[in-house]
């Protein structure tokens, strides 16, 4: 969770007809009954929505604090980093439930540093598409400076 707290971009991997598709997205997460739930927002049409409507199984990756560590010899070079990889099922939060959409936006805004409580115009809520990943597995890895 500490790594998810630091990272700002999630790479969402989808698959359509055995063709991989990956896209970087802003994200936020929360724990609900000890389960990780990830929220994303996007336009109301496009390739990723077309794909996830056919196949809602996803993989995602976040990483941060990447730094190359140089050395005199090429094979001694290395890097520090922190990363998380997860799997789950993704769904679209439906337009009828504006309170769920507003909650997801609140979580996103807080993750990206919005101070206070945001206010959303109902027209804006109706226009935005929000996605929710119910995470089924999650792993993290960290490589610190030796």
N, C-alpha and C positions, 0 to 999 in steps of 0.2 A: 504494500500500500504506500510505503514511503516513496518508492520510485514513481508510482502513478501520481502521487501528489506533486512531484517535481516536473514531470514531463508535460509538454504543451500540445504535442501533435501525436495522433494515433494513425497508424497505417492500417487501413481496413482491407482485408483480402476476401474477395468473393470468387465464386466459380460459376460459370455459365457454360453448359455444354462442354465440359472438360477444358475450358479456356480460362486461365486465371486472370483476375482483374484486381488491381490494388490502387488505393487512393488515399492520400493523406487528408486527415480531417481534424478539426478541433474536437475535443472531447472533455467529458467530466465523468466522474463515477461516484457512486455512493454504495454503502453497505445496507442491505435490506434483509433483515432476519439472517445475518451472517452470510449472505450471498452478494457477490459483486454485480452491480448493474451499471452499465455504461450508457451514457447519453451522447448523441451526436445530432447535429442539425444540418440541413441541406436544402437545396431547391426542391420544388415540388415535382420535378420531372428530371429524367436523365438516366444514364446508363446504369448507375449503381442501383437505382430503384427498380429498373427493369429486371436486373439480375436477381436482386434479393426477393422479388415477388415470385421468382421461379425456384430459388434455392436460398433458404434463410439460414443455412449453416455458414458461419464466418470464422475467420482467424484474424487476429489483430496483433500489432506489435507497437510498443512505444520504447523510445530510448532517449537518454540524456547524458550529460556530463562526459561526452566523448572527447578524448584528447590523445593524440599520437605521442608516443614516447620514443624518441630517437635514441640511437646508439651508434657506436663506431662501425659495427658490422651490420649488414642488411638483415641477417637472420636474427639479430638481437632486438630489432624494432618490435614495438608492441603498442598497446593502447589501453587506456582506462575507459570504462563505460558502465552504465547501468541500463538494464533493459527488462521488459516484461513481455511475455507472449501469452496469449490466451485464445480460447475457443468458446464458441457459444452459438446461440440462435438470436437472430435479429428480427425486430418487428417495427412497424410504423405505428407511432402513437396516433390514434384516430382523431380527426377534427372535432368530433362531437364532444370530446372530453377536454375542454380548454384548461381545466384545473391540472390535468396531467401534463399538458404541454407547458403550462406556466411553471410547474414544479421542475420539469426537466430543464427549462431555460434558467431558472434560479440556480440550479446545481451547476450548469455550464458557466453562468456569469460569475458565481463565487469562485470556481476553479481558476478562472482567468483574471481574478483580482477586482471584480466590481465591488465597490464599497456600498454597504447598506442593502436595502431591499429594492430590487428593480420594479418598475411599473411597465406593463405591456398594453399597448393599444389593442383592442380586440381585432382590429383589421390586420395588425401585424401577426397576432397569434393565428389567425385564420390562414395567413399566407405562408408561414414557415412550416416545414416538415421536420418532425423530430423522430429520431430513431432510438430504439432501446435494445441493448444487447444484454441478454441474460447469460452470464458467464458460467460455463460448465467446468472449465479448468483454467488454471492460471499458474504460470511459473515466472520466477524472476532470477536475474543473474547480475552480479556486480563484479567488476574487476577493478581493484584499487591499485594505486601506485605501489610497486614493490618496495 
